[in-house]
Amino acid sequence: MRDKQVEKILTPTAARKNLYKIISNVNRDSKPVIIQGTDKSKSAVLIAKKDYDSLQETMKLILNGQIRDAKNRENDESVDLDQMIQDLENE
């Protein structure tokens, strides 16, 4: 079953013939393209650099626990930032 986010699956030959257009479309639409030969285990995915950077940042936040911490604070009582600064200055 193909993922809805994947626009196309291309052979290496087809990708080579239309590489500039494929790169342009991937960047415009933020939809990855799978480049797949006969050995599916040696396939590659072409994604936009901005999407790659976003994935890397998300992985970093997951690995260092920041997403977990934010999720844990999600239902915390809201804090007035001005009041917090004033309290810190009075300590």
PyMOL Python script that loads the backbone (N, CA, C, O; Angstrom):
from pymol import cmd

cmd.read_pdbstr("""\
ATOM      1  N   MET A   1       0.846  -1.184   0.000  1.00  0.00           N
ATOM      2  CA  MET A   1       0.000   0.000   0.000  1.00  0.00           C
ATOM      3  C   MET A   1       0.889   1.245   0.000  1.00  0.00           C
ATOM      4  O   MET A   1       1.835   1.330   0.783  1.00  0.00           O
ATOM      5  N   ARG A   2       0.599   2.185  -0.850  1.00  0.00           N
ATOM      6  CA  ARG A   2       1.402   3.386  -0.981  1.00  0.00           C
ATOM      7  C   ARG A   2       0.939   4.463  -0.010  1.00  0.00           C
ATOM      8  O   ARG A   2      -0.260   4.686   0.158  1.00  0.00           O
ATOM      9  N   ASP A   3       1.884   5.118   0.617  1.00  0.00           N
ATOM     10  CA  ASP A   3       1.604   6.215   1.536  1.00  0.00           C
ATOM     11  C   ASP A   3       1.002   7.390   0.759  1.00  0.00           C
ATOM     12  O   ASP A   3       1.436   7.683  -0.355  1.00  0.00           O
ATOM     13  N   LYS A   4       0.010   8.059   1.339  1.00  0.00           N
ATOM     14  CA  LYS A   4      -0.641   9.193   0.672  1.00  0.00           C
ATOM     15  C   LYS A   4       0.327  10.347   0.430  1.00  0.00           C
ATOM     16  O   LYS A   4       0.122  11.139  -0.490  1.00  0.00           O
ATOM     17  N   GLN A   5       1.386  10.454   1.247  1.00  0.00           N
ATOM     18  CA  GLN A   5       2.352  11.535   1.101  1.00  0.00           C
ATOM     19  C   GLN A   5       3.286  11.325  -0.086  1.00  0.00           C
ATOM     20  O   GLN A   5       3.891  12.284  -0.565  1.00  0.00           O
ATOM     21  N   VAL A   6       3.414  10.104  -0.564  1.00  0.00           N
ATOM     22  CA  VAL A   6       4.343   9.814  -1.648  1.00  0.00           C
ATOM     23  C   VAL A   6       3.665  10.089  -2.980  1.00  0.00           C
ATOM     24  O   VAL A   6       2.655   9.473  -3.322  1.00  0.00           O
ATOM     25  N   GLU A   7       4.239  11.026  -3.725  1.00  0.00           N
ATOM     26  CA  GLU A   7       3.647  11.397  -5.004  1.00  0.00           C
ATOM     27  C   GLU A   7       3.939  10.353  -6.070  1.00  0.00           C
ATOM     28  O   GLU A   7       3.039   9.953  -6.809  1.00  0.00           O
ATOM     29  N   LYS A   8       5.181   9.911  -6.155  1.00  0.00           N
ATOM     30  CA  LYS A   8       5.570   9.027  -7.244  1.00  0.00           C
ATOM     31  C   LYS A   8       6.603   8.011  -6.793  1.00  0.00           C
ATOM     32  O   LYS A   8       7.349   8.225  -5.838  1.00  0.00           O
ATOM     33  N   ILE A   9       6.620   6.898  -7.514  1.00  0.00           N
ATOM     34  CA  ILE A   9       7.710   5.933  -7.417  1.00  0.00           C
ATOM     35  C   ILE A   9       8.296   5.844  -8.815  1.00  0.00           C
ATOM     36  O   ILE A   9       7.603   5.489  -9.768  1.00  0.00           O
ATOM     37  N   LEU A  10       9.578   6.168  -8.930  1.00  0.00           N
ATOM     38  CA  LEU A  10      10.242   6.192 -10.229  1.00  0.00           C
ATOM     39  C   LEU A  10      11.417   5.227 -10.263  1.00  0.00           C
ATOM     40  O   LEU A  10      12.016   4.924  -9.231  1.00  0.00           O
ATOM     41  N   THR A  11      11.735   4.757 -11.438  1.00  0.00           N
ATOM     42  CA  THR A  11      12.962   3.976 -11.617  1.00  0.00           C
ATOM     43  C   THR A  11      14.130   4.961 -11.641  1.00  0.00           C
ATOM     44  O   THR A  11      13.929   6.145 -11.912  1.00  0.00           O
ATOM     45  N   PRO A  12      15.339   4.493 -11.362  1.00  0.00           N
ATOM     46  CA  PRO A  12      16.495   5.388 -11.455  1.00  0.00           C
ATOM     47  C   PRO A  12      16.638   6.019 -12.842  1.00  0.00           C
ATOM     48  O   PRO A  12      17.014   7.185 -12.955  1.00  0.00           O
ATOM     49  N   THR A  13      16.344   5.262 -13.886  1.00  0.00           N
ATOM     50  CA  THR A  13      16.447   5.792 -15.247  1.00  0.00           C
ATOM     51  C   THR A  13      15.462   6.932 -15.471  1.00  0.00           C
ATOM     52  O   THR A  13      15.830   7.967 -16.026  1.00  0.00           O
ATOM     53  N   ALA A  14      14.213   6.754 -15.044  1.00  0.00           N
ATOM     54  CA  ALA A  14      13.201   7.808 -15.195  1.00  0.00           C
ATOM     55  C   ALA A  14      13.571   9.030 -14.361  1.00  0.00           C
ATOM     56  O   ALA A  14      13.383  10.163 -14.802  1.00  0.00           O
ATOM     57  N   ALA A  15      14.091   8.807 -13.170  1.00  0.00           N
ATOM     58  CA  ALA A  15      14.493   9.921 -12.309  1.00  0.00           C
ATOM     59  C   ALA A  15      15.648  10.694 -12.944  1.00  0.00           C
ATOM     60  O   ALA A  15      15.664  11.924 -12.911  1.00  0.00           O
ATOM     61  N   ARG A  16      16.594   9.990 -13.509  1.00  0.00           N
ATOM     62  CA  ARG A  16      17.745  10.620 -14.150  1.00  0.00           C
ATOM     63  C   ARG A  16      17.304  11.499 -15.324  1.00  0.00           C
ATOM     64  O   ARG A  16      17.831  12.595 -15.513  1.00  0.00           O
ATOM     65  N   LYS A  17      16.354  11.027 -16.098  1.00  0.00           N
ATOM     66  CA  LYS A  17      15.882  11.765 -17.278  1.00  0.00           C
ATOM     67  C   LYS A  17      15.189  13.074 -16.909  1.00  0.00           C
ATOM     68  O   LYS A  17      15.258  14.049 -17.657  1.00  0.00           O
ATOM     69  N   ASN A  18      14.524  13.096 -15.763  1.00  0.00           N
ATOM     70  CA  ASN A  18      13.712  14.261 -15.373  1.00  0.00           C
ATOM     71  C   ASN A  18      14.146  14.859 -14.041  1.00  0.00           C
ATOM     72  O   ASN A  18      13.323  15.425 -13.321  1.00  0.00           O
ATOM     73  N   LEU A  19      15.410  14.743 -13.709  1.00  0.00           N
ATOM     74  CA  LEU A  19      15.862  15.107 -12.367  1.00  0.00           C
ATOM     75  C   LEU A  19      15.534  16.558 -11.995  1.00  0.00           C
ATOM     76  O   LEU A  19      15.030  16.807 -10.900  1.00  0.00           O
ATOM     77  N   TYR A  20      15.806  17.506 -12.874  1.00  0.00           N
ATOM     78  CA  TYR A  20      15.545  18.910 -12.544  1.00  0.00           C
ATOM     79  C   TYR A  20      14.064  19.132 -12.246  1.00  0.00           C
ATOM     80  O   TYR A  20      13.720  19.790 -11.264  1.00  0.00           O
ATOM     81  N   LYS A  21      13.197  18.592 -13.081  1.00  0.00           N
ATOM     82  CA  LYS A  21      11.748  18.748 -12.888  1.00  0.00           C
ATOM     83  C   LYS A  21      11.300  18.070 -11.588  1.00  0.00           C
ATOM     84  O   LYS A  21      10.475  18.613 -10.853  1.00  0.00           O
ATOM     85  N   ILE A  22      11.840  16.895 -11.312  1.00  0.00           N
ATOM     86  CA  ILE A  22      11.483  16.171 -10.084  1.00  0.00           C
ATOM     87  C   ILE A  22      11.897  16.984  -8.858  1.00  0.00           C
ATOM     88  O   ILE A  22      11.120  17.131  -7.914  1.00  0.00           O
ATOM     89  N   ILE A  23      13.123  17.512  -8.875  1.00  0.00           N
ATOM     90  CA  ILE A  23      13.591  18.330  -7.751  1.00  0.00           C
ATOM     91  C   ILE A  23      12.691  19.554  -7.576  1.00  0.00           C
ATOM     92  O   ILE A  23      12.325  19.908  -6.455  1.00  0.00           O
ATOM     93  N   SER A  24      12.346  20.184  -8.666  1.00  0.00           N
ATOM     94  CA  SER A  24      11.468  21.357  -8.618  1.00  0.00           C
ATOM     95  C   SER A  24      10.105  21.005  -8.013  1.00  0.00           C
ATOM     96  O   SER A  24       9.602  21.727  -7.152  1.00  0.00           O
ATOM     97  N   ASN A  25       9.511  19.900  -8.461  1.00  0.00           N
ATOM     98  CA  ASN A  25       8.202  19.477  -7.948  1.00  0.00           C
ATOM     99  C   ASN A  25       8.261  19.094  -6.475  1.00  0.00           C
ATOM    100  O   ASN A  25       7.358  19.428  -5.707  1.00  0.00           O
ATOM    101  N   VAL A  26       9.311  18.401  -6.083  1.00  0.00           N
ATOM    102  CA  VAL A  26       9.465  17.988  -4.684  1.00  0.00           C
ATOM    103  C   VAL A  26       9.553  19.221  -3.789  1.00  0.00           C
ATOM    104  O   VAL A  26       8.954  19.258  -2.715  1.00  0.00           O
ATOM    105  N   ASN A  27      10.296  20.222  -4.232  1.00  0.00           N
ATOM    106  CA  ASN A  27      10.408  21.458  -3.449  1.00  0.00           C
ATOM    107  C   ASN A  27       9.109  22.246  -3.437  1.00  0.00           C
ATOM    108  O   ASN A  27       8.736  22.805  -2.406  1.00  0.00           O
ATOM    109  N   ARG A  28       8.428  22.297  -4.547  1.00  0.00           N
ATOM    110  CA  ARG A  28       7.176  23.057  -4.641  1.00  0.00           C
ATOM    111  C   ARG A  28       6.064  22.417  -3.806  1.00  0.00           C
ATOM    112  O   ARG A  28       5.354  23.105  -3.073  1.00  0.00           O
ATOM    113  N   ASP A  29       5.922  21.088  -3.925  1.00  0.00           N
ATOM    114  CA  ASP A  29       4.780  20.390  -3.331  1.00  0.00           C
ATOM    115  C   ASP A  29       5.057  19.749  -1.974  1.00  0.00           C
ATOM    116  O   ASP A  29       4.127  19.318  -1.292  1.00  0.00           O
ATOM    117  N   SER A  30       6.315  19.684  -1.579  1.00  0.00           N
ATOM    118  CA  SER A  30       6.708  18.997  -0.339  1.00  0.00           C
ATOM    119  C   SER A  30       6.204  17.558  -0.307  1.00  0.00           C
ATOM    120  O   SER A  30       5.791  17.056   0.739  1.00  0.00           O
ATOM    121  N   LYS A  31       6.242  16.907  -1.457  1.00  0.00           N
ATOM    122  CA  LYS A  31       5.864  15.493  -1.546  1.00  0.00           C
ATOM    123  C   LYS A  31       7.085  14.708  -2.008  1.00  0.00           C
ATOM    124  O   LYS A  31       7.631  14.983  -3.076  1.00  0.00           O
ATOM    125  N   PRO A  32       7.515  13.739  -1.216  1.00  0.00           N
ATOM    126  CA  PRO A  32       8.709  12.976  -1.585  1.00  0.00           C
ATOM    127  C   PRO A  32       8.477  12.090  -2.805  1.00  0.00           C
ATOM    128  O   PRO A  32       7.343  11.758  -3.151  1.00  0.00           O
ATOM    129  N   VAL A  33       9.570  11.721  -3.438  1.00  0.00           N
ATOM    130  CA  VAL A  33       9.545  10.803  -4.571  1.00  0.00           C
ATOM    131  C   VAL A  33      10.458   9.634  -4.227  1.00  0.00           C
ATOM    132  O   VAL A  33      11.598   9.828  -3.805  1.00  0.00           O
ATOM    133  N   ILE A  34       9.950   8.427  -4.410  1.00  0.00           N
ATOM    134  CA  ILE A  34      10.760   7.230  -4.193  1.00  0.00           C
ATOM    135  C   ILE A  34      11.434   6.864  -5.504  1.00  0.00           C
ATOM    136  O   ILE A  34      10.789   6.806  -6.551  1.00  0.00           O
ATOM    137  N   ILE A  35      12.729   6.620  -5.437  1.00  0.00           N
ATOM    138  CA  ILE A  35      13.479   6.143  -6.594  1.00  0.00           C
ATOM    139  C   ILE A  35      13.814   4.691  -6.289  1.00  0.00           C
ATOM    140  O   ILE A  35      14.589   4.389  -5.381  1.00  0.00           O
ATOM    141  N   GLN A  36      13.210   3.798  -7.069  1.00  0.00           N
ATOM    142  CA  GLN A  36      13.248   2.374  -6.733  1.00  0.00           C
ATOM    143  C   GLN A  36      13.616   1.538  -7.953  1.00  0.00           C
ATOM    144  O   GLN A  36      12.981   1.616  -9.005  1.00  0.00           O
ATOM    145  N   GLY A  37      14.645   0.749  -7.779  1.00  0.00           N
ATOM    146  CA  GLY A  37      15.035  -0.189  -8.821  1.00  0.00           C
ATOM    147  C   GLY A  37      14.419  -1.545  -8.560  1.00  0.00           C
ATOM    148  O   GLY A  37      13.430  -1.661  -7.836  1.00  0.00           O
ATOM    149  N   THR A  38      15.003  -2.564  -9.149  1.00  0.00           N
ATOM    150  CA  THR A  38      14.460  -3.911  -8.975  1.00  0.00           C
ATOM    151  C   THR A  38      14.661  -4.422  -7.556  1.00  0.00           C
ATOM    152  O   THR A  38      13.853  -5.212  -7.068  1.00  0.00           O
ATOM    153  N   ASP A  39      15.719  -3.991  -6.889  1.00  0.00           N
ATOM    154  CA  ASP A  39      15.961  -4.377  -5.497  1.00  0.00           C
ATOM    155  C   ASP A  39      15.399  -3.279  -4.592  1.00  0.00           C
ATOM    156  O   ASP A  39      16.053  -2.262  -4.360  1.00  0.00           O
ATOM    157  N   LYS A  40      14.190  -3.490  -4.088  1.00  0.00           N
ATOM    158  CA  LYS A  40      13.497  -2.469  -3.288  1.00  0.00           C
ATOM    159  C   LYS A  40      14.271  -2.072  -2.032  1.00  0.00           C
ATOM    160  O   LYS A  40      14.105  -0.962  -1.526  1.00  0.00           O
ATOM    161  N   SER A  41      15.115  -2.972  -1.527  1.00  0.00           N
ATOM    162  CA  SER A  41      15.870  -2.657  -0.316  1.00  0.00           C
ATOM    163  C   SER A  41      16.955  -1.614  -0.572  1.00  0.00           C
ATOM    164  O   SER A  41      17.536  -1.075   0.370  1.00  0.00           O
ATOM    165  N   LYS A  42      17.225  -1.333  -1.833  1.00  0.00           N
ATOM    166  CA  LYS A  42      18.240  -0.331  -2.175  1.00  0.00           C
ATOM    167  C   LYS A  42      17.606   0.926  -2.770  1.00  0.00           C
ATOM    168  O   LYS A  42      18.244   1.638  -3.546  1.00  0.00           O
ATOM    169  N   SER A  43      16.368   1.195  -2.412  1.00  0.00           N
ATOM    170  CA  SER A  43      15.651   2.376  -2.896  1.00  0.00           C
ATOM    171  C   SER A  43      16.128   3.625  -2.168  1.00  0.00           C
ATOM    172  O   SER A  43      16.808   3.542  -1.146  1.00  0.00           O
ATOM    173  N   ALA A  44      15.764   4.773  -2.705  1.00  0.00           N
ATOM    174  CA  ALA A  44      16.087   6.057  -2.085  1.00  0.00           C
ATOM    175  C   ALA A  44      14.842   6.936  -2.136  1.00  0.00           C
ATOM    176  O   ALA A  44      13.922   6.700  -2.918  1.00  0.00           O
ATOM    177  N   VAL A  45      14.840   7.949  -1.286  1.00  0.00           N
ATOM    178  CA  VAL A  45      13.726   8.896  -1.258  1.00  0.00           C
ATOM    179  C   VAL A  45      14.294  10.292  -1.477  1.00  0.00           C
ATOM    180  O   VAL A  45      15.248  10.695  -0.811  1.00  0.00           O
ATOM    181  N   LEU A  46      13.709  11.014  -2.400  1.00  0.00           N
ATOM    182  CA  LEU A  46      14.098  12.396  -2.666  1.00  0.00           C
ATOM    183  C   LEU A  46      13.079  13.300  -1.984  1.00  0.00           C
ATOM    184  O   LEU A  46      11.887  13.257  -2.290  1.00  0.00           O
ATOM    185  N   ILE A  47      13.570  14.129  -1.044  1.00  0.00           N
ATOM    186  CA  ILE A  47      12.685  15.068  -0.351  1.00  0.00           C
ATOM    187  C   ILE A  47      13.291  16.467  -0.430  1.00  0.00           C
ATOM    188  O   ILE A  47      14.489  16.630  -0.663  1.00  0.00           O
ATOM    189  N   ALA A  48      12.448  17.463  -0.234  1.00  0.00           N
ATOM    190  CA  ALA A  48      12.914  18.848  -0.238  1.00  0.00           C
ATOM    191  C   ALA A  48      13.845  19.079   0.949  1.00  0.00           C
ATOM    192  O   ALA A  48      13.659  18.490   2.014  1.00  0.00           O
ATOM    193  N   LYS A  49      14.836  19.931   0.764  1.00  0.00           N
ATOM    194  CA  LYS A  49      15.793  20.234   1.831  1.00  0.00           C
ATOM    195  C   LYS A  49      15.082  20.797   3.051  1.00  0.00           C
ATOM    196  O   LYS A  49      15.432  20.452   4.180  1.00  0.00           O
ATOM    197  N   LYS A  50      14.084  21.660   2.847  1.00  0.00           N
ATOM    198  CA  LYS A  50      13.355  22.236   3.993  1.00  0.00           C
ATOM    199  C   LYS A  50      12.635  21.140   4.777  1.00  0.00           C
ATOM    200  O   LYS A  50      12.542  21.220   6.002  1.00  0.00           O
ATOM    201  N   ASP A  51      12.126  20.117   4.087  1.00  0.00           N
ATOM    202  CA  ASP A  51      11.457  19.009   4.765  1.00  0.00           C
ATOM    203  C   ASP A  51      12.471  18.139   5.504  1.00  0.00           C
ATOM    204  O   ASP A  51      12.205  17.662   6.607  1.00  0.00           O
ATOM    205  N   TYR A  52      13.630  17.939   4.888  1.00  0.00           N
ATOM    206  CA  TYR A  52      14.712  17.190   5.538  1.00  0.00           C
ATOM    207  C   TYR A  52      15.143  17.912   6.816  1.00  0.00           C
ATOM    208  O   TYR A  52      15.281  17.291   7.869  1.00  0.00           O
ATOM    209  N   ASP A  53      15.354  19.230   6.717  1.00  0.00           N
ATOM    210  CA  ASP A  53      15.758  20.008   7.888  1.00  0.00           C
ATOM    211  C   ASP A  53      14.711  19.922   8.994  1.00  0.00           C
ATOM    212  O   ASP A  53      15.053  19.811  10.171  1.00  0.00           O
ATOM    213  N   SER A  54      13.449  19.973   8.615  1.00  0.00           N
ATOM    214  CA  SER A  54      12.360  19.874   9.587  1.00  0.00           C
ATOM    215  C   SER A  54      12.362  18.510  10.281  1.00  0.00           C
ATOM    216  O   SER A  54      12.178  18.424  11.495  1.00  0.00           O
ATOM    217  N   LEU A  55      12.572  17.456   9.507  1.00  0.00           N
ATOM    218  CA  LEU A  55      12.646  16.109  10.088  1.00  0.00           C
ATOM    219  C   LEU A  55      13.827  15.987  11.046  1.00  0.00           C
ATOM    220  O   LEU A  55      13.702  15.401  12.121  1.00  0.00           O
ATOM    221  N   GLN A  56      14.970  16.540  10.653  1.00  0.00           N
ATOM    222  CA  GLN A  56      16.154  16.491  11.513  1.00  0.00           C
ATOM    223  C   GLN A  56      15.906  17.227  12.829  1.00  0.00           C
ATOM    224  O   GLN A  56      16.274  16.738  13.897  1.00  0.00           O
ATOM    225  N   GLU A  57      15.283  18.397  12.751  1.00  0.00           N
ATOM    226  CA  GLU A  57      14.984  19.174  13.952  1.00  0.00           C
ATOM    227  C   GLU A  57      14.003  18.428  14.854  1.00  0.00           C
ATOM    228  O   GLU A  57      14.170  18.409  16.074  1.00  0.00           O
ATOM    229  N   THR A  58      12.989  17.821  14.262  1.00  0.00           N
ATOM    230  CA  THR A  58      12.019  17.047  15.039  1.00  0.00           C
ATOM    231  C   THR A  58      12.695  15.873  15.731  1.00  0.00           C
ATOM    232  O   THR A  58      12.433  15.604  16.903  1.00  0.00           O
ATOM    233  N   MET A  59      13.565  15.174  15.009  1.00  0.00           N
ATOM    234  CA  MET A  59      14.281  14.043  15.615  1.00  0.00           C
ATOM    235  C   MET A  59      15.161  14.514  16.763  1.00  0.00           C
ATOM    236  O   MET A  59      15.250  13.845  17.793  1.00  0.00           O
ATOM    237  N   LYS A  60      15.810  15.659  16.593  1.00  0.00           N
ATOM    238  CA  LYS A  60      16.651  16.213  17.654  1.00  0.00           C
ATOM    239  C   LYS A  60      15.814  16.519  18.895  1.00  0.00           C
ATOM    240  O   LYS A  60      16.222  16.210  20.014  1.00  0.00           O
ATOM    241  N   LEU A  61      14.646  17.126  18.695  1.00  0.00           N
ATOM    242  CA  LEU A  61      13.768  17.460  19.824  1.00  0.00           C
ATOM    243  C   LEU A  61      13.255  16.209  20.526  1.00  0.00           C
ATOM    244  O   LEU A  61      13.107  16.192  21.748  1.00  0.00           O
ATOM    245  N   ILE A  62      12.987  15.171  19.756  1.00  0.00           N
ATOM    246  CA  ILE A  62      12.540  13.905  20.346  1.00  0.00           C
ATOM    247  C   ILE A  62      13.672  13.279  21.153  1.00  0.00           C
ATOM    248  O   ILE A  62      13.470  12.853  22.290  1.00  0.00           O
ATOM    249  N   LEU A  63      14.862  13.224  20.560  1.00  0.00           N
ATOM    250  CA  LEU A  63      15.993  12.566  21.211  1.00  0.00           C
ATOM    251  C   LEU A  63      16.449  13.276  22.476  1.00  0.00           C
ATOM    252  O   LEU A  63      16.883  12.618  23.421  1.00  0.00           O
ATOM    253  N   ASN A  64      16.363  14.616  22.519  1.00  0.00           N
ATOM    254  CA  ASN A  64      16.811  15.300  23.730  1.00  0.00           C
ATOM    255  C   ASN A  64      15.681  15.517  24.738  1.00  0.00           C
ATOM    256  O   ASN A  64      15.882  16.167  25.764  1.00  0.00           O
ATOM    257  N   GLY A  65      14.499  14.976  24.450  1.00  0.00           N
ATOM    258  CA  GLY A  65      13.404  14.985  25.416  1.00  0.00           C
ATOM    259  C   GLY A  65      12.537  16.233  25.421  1.00  0.00           C
ATOM    260  O   GLY A  65      11.607  16.326  26.222  1.00  0.00           O
ATOM    261  N   GLN A  66      12.816  17.193  24.551  1.00  0.00           N
ATOM    262  CA  GLN A  66      12.047  18.436  24.583  1.00  0.00           C
ATOM    263  C   GLN A  66      10.593  18.242  24.175  1.00  0.00           C
ATOM    264  O   GLN A  66       9.711  18.893  24.735  1.00  0.00           O
ATOM    265  N   ILE A  67      10.326  17.377  23.230  1.00  0.00           N
ATOM    266  CA  ILE A  67       8.932  17.142  22.832  1.00  0.00           C
ATOM    267  C   ILE A  67       8.178  16.458  23.967  1.00  0.00           C
ATOM    268  O   ILE A  67       7.029  16.799  24.249  1.00  0.00           O
ATOM    269  N   ARG A  68       8.821  15.501  24.611  1.00  0.00           N
ATOM    270  CA  ARG A  68       8.187  14.824  25.749  1.00  0.00           C
ATOM    271  C   ARG A  68       7.880  15.830  26.857  1.00  0.00           C
ATOM    272  O   ARG A  68       6.790  15.821  27.429  1.00  0.00           O
ATOM    273  N   ASP A  69       8.851  16.699  27.156  1.00  0.00           N
ATOM    274  CA  ASP A  69       8.647  17.703  28.203  1.00  0.00           C
ATOM    275  C   ASP A  69       7.502  18.650  27.847  1.00  0.00           C
ATOM    276  O   ASP A  69       6.677  18.983  28.698  1.00  0.00           O
ATOM    277  N   ALA A  70       7.456  19.076  26.594  1.00  0.00           N
ATOM    278  CA  ALA A  70       6.374  19.972  26.154  1.00  0.00           C
ATOM    279  C   ALA A  70       5.031  19.265  26.255  1.00  0.00           C
ATOM    280  O   ALA A  70       4.041  19.863  26.678  1.00  0.00           O
ATOM    281  N   LYS A  71       4.994  18.004  25.872  1.00  0.00           N
ATOM    282  CA  LYS A  71       3.756  17.221  25.949  1.00  0.00           C
ATOM    283  C   LYS A  71       3.308  17.087  27.409  1.00  0.00           C
ATOM    284  O   LYS A  71       2.116  17.169  27.705  1.00  0.00           O
ATOM    285  N   ASN A  72       4.265  16.882  28.317  1.00  0.00           N
ATOM    286  CA  ASN A  72       3.938  16.766  29.739  1.00  0.00           C
ATOM    287  C   ASN A  72       3.392  18.072  30.306  1.00  0.00           C
ATOM    288  O   ASN A  72       2.571  18.059  31.223  1.00  0.00           O
ATOM    289  N   ARG A  73       3.847  19.199  29.761  1.00  0.00           N
ATOM    290  CA  ARG A  73       3.382  20.511  30.243  1.00  0.00           C
ATOM    291  C   ARG A  73       2.118  20.982  29.542  1.00  0.00           C
ATOM    292  O   ARG A  73       1.555  22.019  29.893  1.00  0.00           O
ATOM    293  N   GLU A  74       1.683  20.231  28.567  1.00  0.00           N
ATOM    294  CA  GLU A  74       0.557  20.639  27.734  1.00  0.00           C
ATOM    295  C   GLU A  74      -0.684  21.037  28.544  1.00  0.00           C
ATOM    296  O   GLU A  74      -1.370  21.995  28.188  1.00  0.00           O
ATOM    297  N   ASN A  75      -0.971  20.323  29.608  1.00  0.00           N
ATOM    298  CA  ASN A  75      -2.178  20.585  30.396  1.00  0.00           C
ATOM    299  C   ASN A  75      -1.894  21.353  31.680  1.00  0.00           C
ATOM    300  O   ASN A  75      -2.763  21.480  32.543  1.00  0.00           O
ATOM    301  N   ASP A  76      -0.660  21.868  31.802  1.00  0.00           N
ATOM    302  CA  ASP A  76      -0.319  22.659  32.981  1.00  0.00           C
ATOM    303  C   ASP A  76      -1.140  23.941  33.013  1.00  0.00           C
ATOM    304  O   ASP A  76      -1.627  24.426  31.992  1.00  0.00           O
ATOM    305  N   GLU A  77      -1.270  24.458  34.197  1.00  0.00           N
ATOM    306  CA  GLU A  77      -1.953  25.728  34.375  1.00  0.00           C
ATOM    307  C   GLU A  77      -1.162  26.822  33.654  1.00  0.00           C
ATOM    308  O   GLU A  77       0.068  26.821  33.693  1.00  0.00           O
ATOM    309  N   SER A  78      -1.848  27.740  33.007  1.00  0.00           N
ATOM    310  CA  SER A  78      -1.145  28.797  32.274  1.00  0.00           C
ATOM    311  C   SER A  78      -0.462  29.751  33.250  1.00  0.00           C
ATOM    312  O   SER A  78      -0.888  29.910  34.394  1.00  0.00           O
ATOM    313  N   VAL A  79       0.602  30.376  32.769  1.00  0.00           N
ATOM    314  CA  VAL A  79       1.395  31.272  33.595  1.00  0.00           C
ATOM    315  C   VAL A  79       1.438  32.640  32.925  1.00  0.00           C
ATOM    316  O   VAL A  79       1.618  32.745  31.711  1.00  0.00           O
ATOM    317  N   ASP A  80       1.270  33.684  33.727  1.00  0.00           N
ATOM    318  CA  ASP A  80       1.393  35.052  33.230  1.00  0.00           C
ATOM    319  C   ASP A  80       2.880  35.393  33.210  1.00  0.00           C
ATOM    320  O   ASP A  80       3.514  35.471  34.262  1.00  0.00           O
ATOM    321  N   LEU A  81       3.435  35.595  32.021  1.00  0.00           N
ATOM    322  CA  LEU A  81       4.866  35.828  31.870  1.00  0.00           C
ATOM    323  C   LEU A  81       5.317  37.089  32.600  1.00  0.00           C
ATOM    324  O   LEU A  81       6.375  37.087  33.229  1.00  0.00           O
ATOM    325  N   ASP A  82       4.542  38.156  32.529  1.00  0.00           N
ATOM    326  CA  ASP A  82       4.901  39.393  33.231  1.00  0.00           C
ATOM    327  C   ASP A  82       4.965  39.165  34.738  1.00  0.00           C
ATOM    328  O   ASP A  82       5.864  39.670  35.411  1.00  0.00           O
ATOM    329  N   GLN A  83       4.010  38.403  35.263  1.00  0.00           N
ATOM    330  CA  GLN A  83       3.995  38.108  36.695  1.00  0.00           C
ATOM    331  C   GLN A  83       5.194  37.244  37.069  1.00  0.00           C
ATOM    332  O   GLN A  83       5.799  37.440  38.123  1.00  0.00           O
ATOM    333  N   MET A  84       5.537  36.297  36.213  1.00  0.00           N
ATOM    334  CA  MET A  84       6.674  35.424  36.481  1.00  0.00           C
ATOM    335  C   MET A  84       7.970  36.242  36.536  1.00  0.00           C
ATOM    336  O   MET A  84       8.800  36.025  37.418  1.00  0.00           O
ATOM    337  N   ILE A  85       8.143  37.169  35.609  1.00  0.00           N
ATOM    338  CA  ILE A  85       9.341  38.016  35.594  1.00  0.00           C
ATOM    339  C   ILE A  85       9.398  38.872  36.850  1.00  0.00           C
ATOM    340  O   ILE A  85      10.459  39.025  37.456  1.00  0.00           O
ATOM    341  N   GLN A  86       8.269  39.423  37.236  1.00  0.00           N
ATOM    342  CA  GLN A  86       8.215  40.245  38.447  1.00  0.00           C
ATOM    343  C   GLN A  86       8.564  39.406  39.675  1.00  0.00           C
ATOM    344  O   GLN A  86       9.308  39.863  40.542  1.00  0.00           O
ATOM    345  N   ASP A  87       8.041  38.197  39.757  1.00  0.00           N
ATOM    346  CA  ASP A  87       8.343  37.311  40.882  1.00  0.00           C
ATOM    347  C   ASP A  87       9.832  36.994  40.934  1.00  0.00           C
ATOM    348  O   ASP A  87      10.428  36.979  42.012  1.00  0.00           O
ATOM    349  N   LEU A  88      10.434  36.742  39.779  1.00  0.00           N
ATOM    350  CA  LEU A  88      11.863  36.431  39.732  1.00  0.00           C
ATOM    351  C   LEU A  88      12.709  37.633  40.144  1.00  0.00           C
ATOM    352  O   LEU A  88      13.731  37.472  40.811  1.00  0.00           O
ATOM    353  N   GLU A  89      12.294  38.821  39.755  1.00  0.00           N
ATOM    354  CA  GLU A  89      13.032  40.031  40.124  1.00  0.00           C
ATOM    355  C   GLU A  89      12.938  40.316  41.616  1.00  0.00           C
ATOM    356  O   GLU A  89      13.837  40.940  42.180  1.00  0.00           O
ATOM    357  N   ASN A  90      11.866  39.870  42.264  1.00  0.00           N
ATOM    358  CA  ASN A  90      11.665  40.112  43.692  1.00  0.00           C
ATOM    359  C   ASN A  90      12.347  39.073  44.570  1.00  0.00           C
ATOM    360  O   ASN A  90      12.336  39.198  45.794  1.00  0.00           O
ATOM    361  N   GLU A  91      12.933  38.063  43.971  1.00  0.00           N
ATOM    362  CA  GLU A  91      13.588  37.018  44.782  1.00  0.00           C
ATOM    363  C   GLU A  91      14.918  37.473  45.308  1.00  0.00           C
ATOM    364  O   GLU A  91      15.597  36.720  46.005  1.00  0.00           O
TER     365      GLU A  91
END
""", "prot")
cmd.dss("prot")
cmd.show_as("cartoon", "prot")
cmd.util.cbc("prot")
cmd.orient("prot")
